[in-house]
Amino acid sequence: MATKFEEAIKRNQTNIFVCKDCKAKVRAPSLKVSQGKIKCRSCKSLKLRPKRKK
Ligand SMILES: [Zn+2]
């Protein structure tokens, strides 16, 4: 029971970024995002932040 929950949290937090310009969600490995290789799909912005803020 706890395992499934933890998996869900991991899945939700690890790979999802939000575009700072248009708020679109982008799923990508954080490594690539930090390397600047990932762009927002809709506005081509490089400004992404992790979905989880704190
Ligand atoms: Zn965007």
mmCIF file of the protein (N, C-alpha, C, O) and its ligand, coordinates in Angstrom:
data_MODEL
# 
_entry.id   MODEL 
# 
loop_
_entity.id 
_entity.type 
_entity.pdbx_number_of_molecules 
1 polymer     1 
2 non-polymer 1 
# 
_entity_poly.entity_id                      1 
_entity_poly.type                           'polypeptide(L)' 
_entity_poly.nstd_linkage                   no 
_entity_poly.nstd_monomer                   no 
_entity_poly.pdbx_seq_one_letter_code       MATKFEEAIKRNQTNIFVCKDCKAKVRAPSLKVSQGKIKCRSCKSLKLRPKRKK 
_entity_poly.pdbx_seq_one_letter_code_can   MATKFEEAIKRNQTNIFVCKDCKAKVRAPSLKVSQGKIKCRSCKSLKLRPKRKK 
_entity_poly.pdbx_strand_id                 A 
# 
loop_
_entity_poly_seq.entity_id 
_entity_poly_seq.num 
_entity_poly_seq.mon_id 
_entity_poly_seq.hetero 
1 1  MET n 
1 2  ALA n 
1 3  THR n 
1 4  LYS n 
1 5  PHE n 
1 6  GLU n 
1 7  GLU n 
1 8  ALA n 
1 9  ILE n 
1 10 LYS n 
1 11 ARG n 
1 12 ASN n 
1 13 GLN n 
1 14 THR n 
1 15 ASN n 
1 16 ILE n 
1 17 PHE n 
1 18 VAL n 
1 19 CYS n 
1 20 LYS n 
1 21 ASP n 
1 22 CYS n 
1 23 LYS n 
1 24 ALA n 
1 25 LYS n 
1 26 VAL n 
1 27 ARG n 
1 28 ALA n 
1 29 PRO n 
1 30 SER n 
1 31 LEU n 
1 32 LYS n 
1 33 VAL n 
1 34 SER n 
1 35 GLN n 
1 36 GLY n 
1 37 LYS n 
1 38 ILE n 
1 39 LYS n 
1 40 CYS n 
1 41 ARG n 
1 42 SER n 
1 43 CYS n 
1 44 LYS n 
1 45 SER n 
1 46 LEU n 
1 47 LYS n 
1 48 LEU n 
1 49 ARG n 
1 50 PRO n 
1 51 LYS n 
1 52 ARG n 
1 53 LYS n 
1 54 LYS n 
# 
loop_
_struct_asym.id 
_struct_asym.entity_id 
A 1 
B 2 
# 
loop_
_chem_comp.id 
_chem_comp.type 
_chem_comp.mon_nstd_flag 
ALA 'L-peptide linking' y 
ARG 'L-peptide linking' y 
ASN 'L-peptide linking' y 
ASP 'L-peptide linking' y 
CYS 'L-peptide linking' y 
GLN 'L-peptide linking' y 
GLU 'L-peptide linking' y 
GLY 'peptide linking'   y 
ILE 'L-peptide linking' y 
LEU 'L-peptide linking' y 
LYS 'L-peptide linking' y 
MET 'L-peptide linking' y 
PHE 'L-peptide linking' y 
PRO 'L-peptide linking' y 
SER 'L-peptide linking' y 
THR 'L-peptide linking' y 
VAL 'L-peptide linking' y 
ZN  non-polymer         . 
# 
_pdbx_entity_nonpoly.entity_id   2 
_pdbx_entity_nonpoly.name        ? 
_pdbx_entity_nonpoly.comp_id     ZN 
# 
_pdbx_nonpoly_scheme.asym_id         B 
_pdbx_nonpoly_scheme.entity_id       2 
_pdbx_nonpoly_scheme.mon_id          ZN 
_pdbx_nonpoly_scheme.ndb_seq_num     1 
_pdbx_nonpoly_scheme.pdb_seq_num     101 
_pdbx_nonpoly_scheme.auth_seq_num    101 
_pdbx_nonpoly_scheme.pdb_mon_id      ZN 
_pdbx_nonpoly_scheme.auth_mon_id     ZN 
_pdbx_nonpoly_scheme.pdb_strand_id   A 
_pdbx_nonpoly_scheme.pdb_ins_code    . 
# 
loop_
_atom_site.group_PDB 
_atom_site.id 
_atom_site.type_symbol 
_atom_site.label_atom_id 
_atom_site.label_alt_id 
_atom_site.label_comp_id 
_atom_site.label_asym_id 
_atom_site.label_entity_id 
_atom_site.label_seq_id 
_atom_site.pdbx_PDB_ins_code 
_atom_site.Cartn_x 
_atom_site.Cartn_y 
_atom_site.Cartn_z 
_atom_site.occupancy 
_atom_site.B_iso_or_equiv 
_atom_site.pdbx_formal_charge 
_atom_site.auth_seq_id 
_atom_site.auth_comp_id 
_atom_site.auth_asym_id 
_atom_site.auth_atom_id 
_atom_site.pdbx_PDB_model_num 
ATOM   1   N  N  . MET A 1 1  ? 0.835  -1.207 0.000   1.00 0.00 ? 1   MET A N  1 
ATOM   2   C  CA . MET A 1 1  ? 0.000  0.000  0.000   1.00 0.00 ? 1   MET A CA 1 
ATOM   3   C  C  . MET A 1 1  ? 0.867  1.254  0.000   1.00 0.00 ? 1   MET A C  1 
ATOM   4   O  O  . MET A 1 1  ? 0.683  2.159  -0.813  1.00 0.00 ? 1   MET A O  1 
ATOM   5   N  N  . ALA A 1 2  ? 1.807  1.282  0.922   1.00 0.00 ? 2   ALA A N  1 
ATOM   6   C  CA . ALA A 1 2  ? 2.700  2.445  0.987   1.00 0.00 ? 2   ALA A CA 1 
ATOM   7   C  C  . ALA A 1 2  ? 3.565  2.532  -0.258  1.00 0.00 ? 2   ALA A C  1 
ATOM   8   O  O  . ALA A 1 2  ? 3.921  3.620  -0.710  1.00 0.00 ? 2   ALA A O  1 
ATOM   9   N  N  . THR A 1 3  ? 3.894  1.376  -0.802  1.00 0.00 ? 3   THR A N  1 
ATOM   10  C  CA . THR A 1 3  ? 4.773  1.367  -1.976  1.00 0.00 ? 3   THR A CA 1 
ATOM   11  C  C  . THR A 1 3  ? 4.128  2.082  -3.150  1.00 0.00 ? 3   THR A C  1 
ATOM   12  O  O  . THR A 1 3  ? 4.744  2.921  -3.807  1.00 0.00 ? 3   THR A O  1 
ATOM   13  N  N  . LYS A 1 4  ? 2.887  1.734  -3.395  1.00 0.00 ? 4   LYS A N  1 
ATOM   14  C  CA . LYS A 1 4  ? 2.214  2.361  -4.540  1.00 0.00 ? 4   LYS A CA 1 
ATOM   15  C  C  . LYS A 1 4  ? 2.143  3.869  -4.373  1.00 0.00 ? 4   LYS A C  1 
ATOM   16  O  O  . LYS A 1 4  ? 2.319  4.631  -5.323  1.00 0.00 ? 4   LYS A O  1 
ATOM   17  N  N  . PHE A 1 5  ? 1.887  4.265  -3.173  1.00 0.00 ? 5   PHE A N  1 
ATOM   18  C  CA . PHE A 1 5  ? 1.789  5.699  -2.899  1.00 0.00 ? 5   PHE A CA 1 
ATOM   19  C  C  . PHE A 1 5  ? 3.120  6.385  -3.150  1.00 0.00 ? 5   PHE A C  1 
ATOM   20  O  O  . PHE A 1 5  ? 3.177  7.458  -3.751  1.00 0.00 ? 5   PHE A O  1 
ATOM   21  N  N  . GLU A 1 6  ? 4.174  5.761  -2.689  1.00 0.00 ? 6   GLU A N  1 
ATOM   22  C  CA . GLU A 1 6  ? 5.501  6.351  -2.891  1.00 0.00 ? 6   GLU A CA 1 
ATOM   23  C  C  . GLU A 1 6  ? 5.869  6.418  -4.364  1.00 0.00 ? 6   GLU A C  1 
ATOM   24  O  O  . GLU A 1 6  ? 6.478  7.383  -4.826  1.00 0.00 ? 6   GLU A O  1 
ATOM   25  N  N  . GLU A 1 7  ? 5.494  5.388  -5.080  1.00 0.00 ? 7   GLU A N  1 
ATOM   26  C  CA . GLU A 1 7  ? 5.758  5.402  -6.519  1.00 0.00 ? 7   GLU A CA 1 
ATOM   27  C  C  . GLU A 1 7  ? 5.033  6.551  -7.196  1.00 0.00 ? 7   GLU A C  1 
ATOM   28  O  O  . GLU A 1 7  ? 5.574  7.226  -8.072  1.00 0.00 ? 7   GLU A O  1 
ATOM   29  N  N  . ALA A 1 8  ? 3.829  6.748  -6.780  1.00 0.00 ? 8   ALA A N  1 
ATOM   30  C  CA . ALA A 1 8  ? 3.041  7.829  -7.377  1.00 0.00 ? 8   ALA A CA 1 
ATOM   31  C  C  . ALA A 1 8  ? 3.693  9.177  -7.088  1.00 0.00 ? 8   ALA A C  1 
ATOM   32  O  O  . ALA A 1 8  ? 3.766  10.036 -7.967  1.00 0.00 ? 8   ALA A O  1 
ATOM   33  N  N  . ILE A 1 9  ? 4.155  9.358  -5.881  1.00 0.00 ? 9   ILE A N  1 
ATOM   34  C  CA . ILE A 1 9  ? 4.822  10.624 -5.535  1.00 0.00 ? 9   ILE A CA 1 
ATOM   35  C  C  . ILE A 1 9  ? 6.072  10.805 -6.373  1.00 0.00 ? 9   ILE A C  1 
ATOM   36  O  O  . ILE A 1 9  ? 6.319  11.880 -6.918  1.00 0.00 ? 9   ILE A O  1 
ATOM   37  N  N  . LYS A 1 10 ? 6.847  9.757  -6.471  1.00 0.00 ? 10  LYS A N  1 
ATOM   38  C  CA . LYS A 1 10 ? 8.074  9.817  -7.254  1.00 0.00 ? 10  LYS A CA 1 
ATOM   39  C  C  . LYS A 1 10 ? 7.763  10.209 -8.691  1.00 0.00 ? 10  LYS A C  1 
ATOM   40  O  O  . LYS A 1 10 ? 8.402  11.085 -9.275  1.00 0.00 ? 10  LYS A O  1 
ATOM   41  N  N  . ARG A 1 11 ? 6.777  9.540  -9.233  1.00 0.00 ? 11  ARG A N  1 
ATOM   42  C  CA . ARG A 1 11 ? 6.413  9.792  -10.624 1.00 0.00 ? 11  ARG A CA 1 
ATOM   43  C  C  . ARG A 1 11 ? 5.948  11.240 -10.795 1.00 0.00 ? 11  ARG A C  1 
ATOM   44  O  O  . ARG A 1 11 ? 6.237  11.890 -11.799 1.00 0.00 ? 11  ARG A O  1 
ATOM   45  N  N  . ASN A 1 12 ? 5.234  11.716 -9.806  1.00 0.00 ? 12  ASN A N  1 
ATOM   46  C  CA . ASN A 1 12 ? 4.697  13.068 -9.908  1.00 0.00 ? 12  ASN A CA 1 
ATOM   47  C  C  . ASN A 1 12 ? 5.767  14.139 -9.746  1.00 0.00 ? 12  ASN A C  1 
ATOM   48  O  O  . ASN A 1 12 ? 5.644  15.233 -10.296 1.00 0.00 ? 12  ASN A O  1 
ATOM   49  N  N  . GLN A 1 13 ? 6.789  13.832 -9.011  1.00 0.00 ? 13  GLN A N  1 
ATOM   50  C  CA . GLN A 1 13 ? 7.731  14.897 -8.676  1.00 0.00 ? 13  GLN A CA 1 
ATOM   51  C  C  . GLN A 1 13 ? 8.999  14.895 -9.501  1.00 0.00 ? 13  GLN A C  1 
ATOM   52  O  O  . GLN A 1 13 ? 9.619  15.941 -9.693  1.00 0.00 ? 13  GLN A O  1 
ATOM   53  N  N  . THR A 1 14 ? 9.387  13.743 -9.987  1.00 0.00 ? 14  THR A N  1 
ATOM   54  C  CA . THR A 1 14 ? 10.715 13.685 -10.579 1.00 0.00 ? 14  THR A CA 1 
ATOM   55  C  C  . THR A 1 14 ? 10.799 14.366 -11.931 1.00 0.00 ? 14  THR A C  1 
ATOM   56  O  O  . THR A 1 14 ? 11.700 15.171 -12.167 1.00 0.00 ? 14  THR A O  1 
ATOM   57  N  N  . ASN A 1 15 ? 9.882  14.054 -12.809 1.00 0.00 ? 15  ASN A N  1 
ATOM   58  C  CA . ASN A 1 15 ? 10.122 14.404 -14.208 1.00 0.00 ? 15  ASN A CA 1 
ATOM   59  C  C  . ASN A 1 15 ? 9.204  15.481 -14.771 1.00 0.00 ? 15  ASN A C  1 
ATOM   60  O  O  . ASN A 1 15 ? 9.172  15.702 -15.981 1.00 0.00 ? 15  ASN A O  1 
ATOM   61  N  N  . ILE A 1 16 ? 8.474  16.136 -13.916 1.00 0.00 ? 16  ILE A N  1 
ATOM   62  C  CA . ILE A 1 16 ? 7.531  17.098 -14.468 1.00 0.00 ? 16  ILE A CA 1 
ATOM   63  C  C  . ILE A 1 16 ? 7.978  18.524 -14.166 1.00 0.00 ? 16  ILE A C  1 
ATOM   64  O  O  . ILE A 1 16 ? 8.268  18.884 -13.025 1.00 0.00 ? 16  ILE A O  1 
ATOM   65  N  N  . PHE A 1 17 ? 8.020  19.302 -15.207 1.00 0.00 ? 17  PHE A N  1 
ATOM   66  C  CA . PHE A 1 17 ? 8.404  20.706 -15.076 1.00 0.00 ? 17  PHE A CA 1 
ATOM   67  C  C  . PHE A 1 17 ? 7.294  21.580 -15.632 1.00 0.00 ? 17  PHE A C  1 
ATOM   68  O  O  . PHE A 1 17 ? 6.503  21.152 -16.471 1.00 0.00 ? 17  PHE A O  1 
ATOM   69  N  N  . VAL A 1 18 ? 7.253  22.800 -15.152 1.00 0.00 ? 18  VAL A N  1 
ATOM   70  C  CA . VAL A 1 18 ? 6.224  23.717 -15.610 1.00 0.00 ? 18  VAL A CA 1 
ATOM   71  C  C  . VAL A 1 18 ? 6.888  24.910 -16.282 1.00 0.00 ? 18  VAL A C  1 
ATOM   72  O  O  . VAL A 1 18 ? 7.827  25.497 -15.744 1.00 0.00 ? 18  VAL A O  1 
ATOM   73  N  N  . CYS A 1 19 ? 6.398  25.255 -17.445 1.00 0.00 ? 19  CYS A N  1 
ATOM   74  C  CA . CYS A 1 19 ? 6.923  26.407 -18.161 1.00 0.00 ? 19  CYS A CA 1 
ATOM   75  C  C  . CYS A 1 19 ? 6.577  27.678 -17.397 1.00 0.00 ? 19  CYS A C  1 
ATOM   76  O  O  . CYS A 1 19 ? 5.432  27.876 -16.990 1.00 0.00 ? 19  CYS A O  1 
ATOM   77  N  N  . LYS A 1 20 ? 7.571  28.534 -17.207 1.00 0.00 ? 20  LYS A N  1 
ATOM   78  C  CA . LYS A 1 20 ? 7.318  29.769 -16.462 1.00 0.00 ? 20  LYS A CA 1 
ATOM   79  C  C  . LYS A 1 20 ? 6.532  30.772 -17.298 1.00 0.00 ? 20  LYS A C  1 
ATOM   80  O  O  . LYS A 1 20 ? 5.908  31.685 -16.758 1.00 0.00 ? 20  LYS A O  1 
ATOM   81  N  N  . ASP A 1 21 ? 6.565  30.605 -18.584 1.00 0.00 ? 21  ASP A N  1 
ATOM   82  C  CA . ASP A 1 21 ? 5.888  31.562 -19.456 1.00 0.00 ? 21  ASP A CA 1 
ATOM   83  C  C  . ASP A 1 21 ? 4.430  31.209 -19.687 1.00 0.00 ? 21  ASP A C  1 
ATOM   84  O  O  . ASP A 1 21 ? 3.547  32.054 -19.537 1.00 0.00 ? 21  ASP A O  1 
ATOM   85  N  N  . CYS A 1 22 ? 4.183  29.964 -20.050 1.00 0.00 ? 22  CYS A N  1 
ATOM   86  C  CA . CYS A 1 22 ? 2.801  29.625 -20.418 1.00 0.00 ? 22  CYS A CA 1 
ATOM   87  C  C  . CYS A 1 22 ? 2.202  28.564 -19.510 1.00 0.00 ? 22  CYS A C  1 
ATOM   88  O  O  . CYS A 1 22 ? 1.073  28.126 -19.730 1.00 0.00 ? 22  CYS A O  1 
ATOM   89  N  N  . LYS A 1 23 ? 2.954  28.142 -18.479 1.00 0.00 ? 23  LYS A N  1 
ATOM   90  C  CA . LYS A 1 23 ? 2.445  27.203 -17.481 1.00 0.00 ? 23  LYS A CA 1 
ATOM   91  C  C  . LYS A 1 23 ? 2.148  25.821 -18.043 1.00 0.00 ? 23  LYS A C  1 
ATOM   92  O  O  . LYS A 1 23 ? 1.411  25.042 -17.438 1.00 0.00 ? 23  LYS A O  1 
ATOM   93  N  N  . ALA A 1 24 ? 2.709  25.528 -19.172 1.00 0.00 ? 24  ALA A N  1 
ATOM   94  C  CA . ALA A 1 24 ? 2.510  24.194 -19.723 1.00 0.00 ? 24  ALA A CA 1 
ATOM   95  C  C  . ALA A 1 24 ? 3.364  23.194 -18.961 1.00 0.00 ? 24  ALA A C  1 
ATOM   96  O  O  . ALA A 1 24 ? 4.465  23.509 -18.508 1.00 0.00 ? 24  ALA A O  1 
ATOM   97  N  N  . LYS A 1 25 ? 2.840  21.995 -18.830 1.00 0.00 ? 25  LYS A N  1 
ATOM   98  C  CA . LYS A 1 25 ? 3.604  20.961 -18.145 1.00 0.00 ? 25  LYS A CA 1 
ATOM   99  C  C  . LYS A 1 25 ? 4.465  20.208 -19.146 1.00 0.00 ? 25  LYS A C  1 
ATOM   100 O  O  . LYS A 1 25 ? 4.010  19.845 -20.231 1.00 0.00 ? 25  LYS A O  1 
ATOM   101 N  N  . VAL A 1 26 ? 5.704  19.982 -18.766 1.00 0.00 ? 26  VAL A N  1 
ATOM   102 C  CA . VAL A 1 26 ? 6.624  19.274 -19.641 1.00 0.00 ? 26  VAL A CA 1 
ATOM   103 C  C  . VAL A 1 26 ? 7.231  18.124 -18.862 1.00 0.00 ? 26  VAL A C  1 
ATOM   104 O  O  . VAL A 1 26 ? 7.763  18.319 -17.769 1.00 0.00 ? 26  VAL A O  1 
ATOM   105 N  N  . ARG A 1 27 ? 7.155  16.945 -19.411 1.00 0.00 ? 27  ARG A N  1 
ATOM   106 C  CA . ARG A 1 27 ? 7.774  15.802 -18.740 1.00 0.00 ? 27  ARG A CA 1 
ATOM   107 C  C  . ARG A 1 27 ? 9.137  15.548 -19.347 1.00 0.00 ? 27  ARG A C  1 
ATOM   108 O  O  . ARG A 1 27 ? 9.250  15.255 -20.538 1.00 0.00 ? 27  ARG A O  1 
ATOM   109 N  N  . ALA A 1 28 ? 10.169 15.659 -18.535 1.00 0.00 ? 28  ALA A N  1 
ATOM   110 C  CA . ALA A 1 28 ? 11.516 15.445 -19.026 1.00 0.00 ? 28  ALA A CA 1 
ATOM   111 C  C  . ALA A 1 28 ? 12.427 15.120 -17.858 1.00 0.00 ? 28  ALA A C  1 
ATOM   112 O  O  . ALA A 1 28 ? 12.152 15.534 -16.732 1.00 0.00 ? 28  ALA A O  1 
ATOM   113 N  N  . PRO A 1 29 ? 13.502 14.391 -18.099 1.00 0.00 ? 29  PRO A N  1 
ATOM   114 C  CA . PRO A 1 29 ? 14.464 14.132 -17.029 1.00 0.00 ? 29  PRO A CA 1 
ATOM   115 C  C  . PRO A 1 29 ? 15.092 15.425 -16.543 1.00 0.00 ? 29  PRO A C  1 
ATOM   116 O  O  . PRO A 1 29 ? 15.475 16.273 -17.349 1.00 0.00 ? 29  PRO A O  1 
ATOM   117 N  N  . SER A 1 30 ? 15.200 15.579 -15.222 1.00 0.00 ? 30  SER A N  1 
ATOM   118 C  CA . SER A 1 30 ? 15.682 16.841 -14.661 1.00 0.00 ? 30  SER A CA 1 
ATOM   119 C  C  . SER A 1 30 ? 17.103 17.143 -15.123 1.00 0.00 ? 30  SER A C  1 
ATOM   120 O  O  . SER A 1 30 ? 17.496 18.305 -15.221 1.00 0.00 ? 30  SER A O  1 
ATOM   121 N  N  . LEU A 1 31 ? 17.871 16.095 -15.406 1.00 0.00 ? 31  LEU A N  1 
ATOM   122 C  CA . LEU A 1 31 ? 19.237 16.312 -15.878 1.00 0.00 ? 31  LEU A CA 1 
ATOM   123 C  C  . LEU A 1 31 ? 19.222 17.104 -17.174 1.00 0.00 ? 31  LEU A C  1 
ATOM   124 O  O  . LEU A 1 31 ? 19.964 18.073 -17.335 1.00 0.00 ? 31  LEU A O  1 
ATOM   125 N  N  . LYS A 1 32 ? 18.373 16.682 -18.091 1.00 0.00 ? 32  LYS A N  1 
ATOM   126 C  CA . LYS A 1 32 ? 18.318 17.369 -19.382 1.00 0.00 ? 32  LYS A CA 1 
ATOM   127 C  C  . LYS A 1 32 ? 17.790 18.783 -19.237 1.00 0.00 ? 32  LYS A C  1 
ATOM   128 O  O  . LYS A 1 32 ? 18.226 19.693 -19.942 1.00 0.00 ? 32  LYS A O  1 
ATOM   129 N  N  . VAL A 1 33 ? 16.846 18.966 -18.317 1.00 0.00 ? 33  VAL A N  1 
ATOM   130 C  CA . VAL A 1 33 ? 16.323 20.316 -18.110 1.00 0.00 ? 33  VAL A CA 1 
ATOM   131 C  C  . VAL A 1 33 ? 17.422 21.238 -17.608 1.00 0.00 ? 33  VAL A C  1 
ATOM   132 O  O  . VAL A 1 33 ? 17.553 22.377 -18.057 1.00 0.00 ? 33  VAL A O  1 
ATOM   133 N  N  . SER A 1 34 ? 18.209 20.725 -16.668 1.00 0.00 ? 34  SER A N  1 
ATOM   134 C  CA . SER A 1 34 ? 19.275 21.571 -16.113 1.00 0.00 ? 34  SER A CA 1 
ATOM   135 C  C  . SER A 1 34 ? 20.365 21.835 -17.143 1.00 0.00 ? 34  SER A C  1 
ATOM   136 O  O  . SER A 1 34 ? 21.103 22.815 -17.038 1.00 0.00 ? 34  SER A O  1 
ATOM   137 N  N  . GLN A 1 35 ? 20.463 20.972 -18.126 1.00 0.00 ? 35  GLN A N  1 
ATOM   138 C  CA . GLN A 1 35 ? 21.439 21.197 -19.187 1.00 0.00 ? 35  GLN A CA 1 
ATOM   139 C  C  . GLN A 1 35 ? 20.891 22.116 -20.271 1.00 0.00 ? 35  GLN A C  1 
ATOM   140 O  O  . GLN A 1 35 ? 21.599 22.465 -21.216 1.00 0.00 ? 35  GLN A O  1 
ATOM   141 N  N  . GLY A 1 36 ? 19.643 22.500 -20.132 1.00 0.00 ? 36  GLY A N  1 
ATOM   142 C  CA . GLY A 1 36 ? 19.045 23.409 -21.107 1.00 0.00 ? 36  GLY A CA 1 
ATOM   143 C  C  . GLY A 1 36 ? 18.659 22.733 -22.397 1.00 0.00 ? 36  GLY A C  1 
ATOM   144 O  O  . GLY A 1 36 ? 18.576 23.378 -23.442 1.00 0.00 ? 36  GLY A O  1 
ATOM   145 N  N  . LYS A 1 37 ? 18.421 21.434 -22.335 1.00 0.00 ? 37  LYS A N  1 
ATOM   146 C  CA . LYS A 1 37 ? 18.107 20.713 -23.565 1.00 0.00 ? 37  LYS A CA 1 
ATOM   147 C  C  . LYS A 1 37 ? 16.600 20.569 -23.788 1.00 0.00 ? 37  LYS A C  1 
ATOM   148 O  O  . LYS A 1 37 ? 16.145 20.114 -24.838 1.00 0.00 ? 37  LYS A O  1 
ATOM   149 N  N  . ILE A 1 38 ? 15.855 20.967 -22.778 1.00 0.00 ? 38  ILE A N  1 
ATOM   150 C  CA . ILE A 1 38 ? 14.414 20.771 -22.883 1.00 0.00 ? 38  ILE A CA 1 
ATOM   151 C  C  . ILE A 1 38 ? 13.721 22.120 -23.061 1.00 0.00 ? 38  ILE A C  1 
ATOM   152 O  O  . ILE A 1 38 ? 13.947 23.063 -22.304 1.00 0.00 ? 38  ILE A O  1 
ATOM   153 N  N  . LYS A 1 39 ? 12.879 22.180 -24.076 1.00 0.00 ? 39  LYS A N  1 
ATOM   154 C  CA . LYS A 1 39 ? 12.115 23.405 -24.308 1.00 0.00 ? 39  LYS A CA 1 
ATOM   155 C  C  . LYS A 1 39 ? 10.639 23.142 -24.082 1.00 0.00 ? 39  LYS A C  1 
ATOM   156 O  O  . LYS A 1 39 ? 10.159 22.015 -24.198 1.00 0.00 ? 39  LYS A O  1 
ATOM   157 N  N  . CYS A 1 40 ? 9.932  24.218 -23.755 1.00 0.00 ? 40  CYS A N  1 
ATOM   158 C  CA . CYS A 1 40 ? 8.490  24.110 -23.648 1.00 0.00 ? 40  CYS A CA 1 
ATOM   159 C  C  . CYS A 1 40 ? 7.915  23.758 -25.012 1.00 0.00 ? 40  CYS A C  1 
ATOM   160 O  O  . CYS A 1 40 ? 8.336  24.288 -26.040 1.00 0.00 ? 40  CYS A O  1 
ATOM   161 N  N  . ARG A 1 41 ? 6.941  22.848 -24.995 1.00 0.00 ? 41  ARG A N  1 
ATOM   162 C  CA . ARG A 1 41 ? 6.381  22.380 -26.255 1.00 0.00 ? 41  ARG A CA 1 
ATOM   163 C  C  . ARG A 1 41 ? 5.589  23.474 -26.974 1.00 0.00 ? 41  ARG A C  1 
ATOM   164 O  O  . ARG A 1 41 ? 5.591  23.550 -28.203 1.00 0.00 ? 41  ARG A O  1 
ATOM   165 N  N  . SER A 1 42 ? 4.923  24.306 -26.203 1.00 0.00 ? 42  SER A N  1 
ATOM   166 C  CA . SER A 1 42 ? 4.017  25.249 -26.864 1.00 0.00 ? 42  SER A CA 1 
ATOM   167 C  C  . SER A 1 42 ? 4.649  26.610 -27.141 1.00 0.00 ? 42  SER A C  1 
ATOM   168 O  O  . SER A 1 42 ? 4.306  27.244 -28.139 1.00 0.00 ? 42  SER A O  1 
ATOM   169 N  N  . CYS A 1 43 ? 5.570  27.082 -26.282 1.00 0.00 ? 43  CYS A N  1 
ATOM   170 C  CA . CYS A 1 43 ? 6.124  28.412 -26.516 1.00 0.00 ? 43  CYS A CA 1 
ATOM   171 C  C  . CYS A 1 43 ? 7.638  28.401 -26.715 1.00 0.00 ? 43  CYS A C  1 
ATOM   172 O  O  . CYS A 1 43 ? 8.249  29.457 -26.882 1.00 0.00 ? 43  CYS A O  1 
ATOM   173 N  N  . LYS A 1 44 ? 8.246  27.215 -26.700 1.00 0.00 ? 44  LYS A N  1 
ATOM   174 C  CA . LYS A 1 44 ? 9.681  27.052 -26.961 1.00 0.00 ? 44  LYS A CA 1 
ATOM   175 C  C  . LYS A 1 44 ? 10.561 27.724 -25.913 1.00 0.00 ? 44  LYS A C  1 
ATOM   176 O  O  . LYS A 1 44 ? 11.750 27.944 -26.147 1.00 0.00 ? 44  LYS A O  1 
ATOM   177 N  N  . SER A 1 45 ? 9.992  28.045 -24.778 1.00 0.00 ? 45  SER A N  1 
ATOM   178 C  CA . SER A 1 45 ? 10.772 28.690 -23.743 1.00 0.00 ? 45  SER A CA 1 
ATOM   179 C  C  . SER A 1 45 ? 11.684 27.686 -23.040 1.00 0.00 ? 45  SER A C  1 
ATOM   180 O  O  . SER A 1 45 ? 11.336 26.513 -22.909 1.00 0.00 ? 45  SER A O  1 
ATOM   181 N  N  . LEU A 1 46 ? 12.825 28.139 -22.599 1.00 0.00 ? 46  LEU A N  1 
ATOM   182 C  CA . LEU A 1 46 ? 13.731 27.282 -21.825 1.00 0.00 ? 46  LEU A CA 1 
ATOM   183 C  C  . LEU A 1 46 ? 13.514 27.458 -20.332 1.00 0.00 ? 46  LEU A C  1 
ATOM   184 O  O  . LEU A 1 46 ? 14.122 26.769 -19.513 1.00 0.00 ? 46  LEU A O  1 
ATOM   185 N  N  . LYS A 1 47 ? 12.637 28.392 -19.996 1.00 0.00 ? 47  LYS A N  1 
ATOM   186 C  CA . LYS A 1 47 ? 12.433 28.684 -18.586 1.00 0.00 ? 47  LYS A CA 1 
ATOM   187 C  C  . LYS A 1 47 ? 11.448 27.687 -17.975 1.00 0.00 ? 47  LYS A C  1 
ATOM   188 O  O  . LYS A 1 47 ? 10.231 27.854 -18.054 1.00 0.00 ? 47  LYS A O  1 
ATOM   189 N  N  . LEU A 1 48 ? 12.008 26.659 -17.372 1.00 0.00 ? 48  LEU A N  1 
ATOM   190 C  CA . LEU A 1 48 ? 11.163 25.650 -16.745 1.00 0.00 ? 48  LEU A CA 1 
ATOM   191 C  C  . LEU A 1 48 ? 11.491 25.587 -15.261 1.00 0.00 ? 48  LEU A C  1 
ATOM   192 O  O  . LEU A 1 48 ? 12.624 25.809 -14.834 1.00 0.00 ? 48  LEU A O  1 
ATOM   193 N  N  . ARG A 1 49 ? 10.476 25.280 -14.511 1.00 0.00 ? 49  ARG A N  1 
ATOM   194 C  CA . ARG A 1 49 ? 10.723 25.070 -13.091 1.00 0.00 ? 49  ARG A CA 1 
ATOM   195 C  C  . ARG A 1 49 ? 10.118 23.735 -12.687 1.00 0.00 ? 49  ARG A C  1 
ATOM   196 O  O  . ARG A 1 49 ? 9.147  23.284 -13.296 1.00 0.00 ? 49  ARG A O  1 
ATOM   197 N  N  . PRO A 1 50 ? 10.685 23.096 -11.659 1.00 0.00 ? 50  PRO A N  1 
ATOM   198 C  CA . PRO A 1 50 ? 10.091 21.848 -11.195 1.00 0.00 ? 50  PRO A CA 1 
ATOM   199 C  C  . PRO A 1 50 ? 8.663  22.079 -10.743 1.00 0.00 ? 50  PRO A C  1 
ATOM   200 O  O  . PRO A 1 50 ? 8.338  23.130 -10.191 1.00 0.00 ? 50  PRO A O  1 
ATOM   201 N  N  . LYS A 1 51 ? 7.808  21.089 -10.981 1.00 0.00 ? 51  LYS A N  1 
ATOM   202 C  CA . LYS A 1 51 ? 6.409  21.280 -10.669 1.00 0.00 ? 51  LYS A CA 1 
ATOM   203 C  C  . LYS A 1 51 ? 6.203  21.511 -9.172  1.00 0.00 ? 51  LYS A C  1 
ATOM   204 O  O  . LYS A 1 51 ? 5.364  22.312 -8.758  1.00 0.00 ? 51  LYS A O  1 
ATOM   205 N  N  . ARG A 1 52 ? 6.983  20.795 -8.380  1.00 0.00 ? 52  ARG A N  1 
ATOM   206 C  CA . ARG A 1 52 ? 6.857  20.946 -6.938  1.00 0.00 ? 52  ARG A CA 1 
ATOM   207 C  C  . ARG A 1 52 ? 7.723  22.113 -6.485  1.00 0.00 ? 52  ARG A C  1 
ATOM   208 O  O  . ARG A 1 52 ? 8.929  22.131 -6.732  1.00 0.00 ? 52  ARG A O  1 
ATOM   209 N  N  . LYS A 1 53 ? 7.119  23.064 -5.835  1.00 0.00 ? 53  LYS A N  1 
ATOM   210 C  CA . LYS A 1 53 ? 7.835  24.303 -5.553  1.00 0.00 ? 53  LYS A CA 1 
ATOM   211 C  C  . LYS A 1 53 ? 8.734  24.228 -4.332  1.00 0.00 ? 53  LYS A C  1 
ATOM   212 O  O  . LYS A 1 53 ? 9.891  24.645 -4.389  1.00 0.00 ? 53  LYS A O  1 
ATOM   213 N  N  . LYS A 1 54 ? 8.207  23.689 -3.202  1.00 0.00 ? 54  LYS A N  1 
ATOM   214 C  CA . LYS A 1 54 ? 8.978  23.772 -1.973  1.00 0.00 ? 54  LYS A CA 1 
ATOM   215 C  C  . LYS A 1 54 ? 9.890  22.560 -1.735  1.00 0.00 ? 54  LYS A C  1 
ATOM   216 O  O  . LYS A 1 54 ? 10.597 22.507 -0.729  1.00 0.00 ? 54  LYS A O  1 
HETATM 217 ZN ZN . ZN  B 2 .  ? 5.721  27.591 -22.485 1.00 0.00 2 101 ZN  A ZN 1 
# 
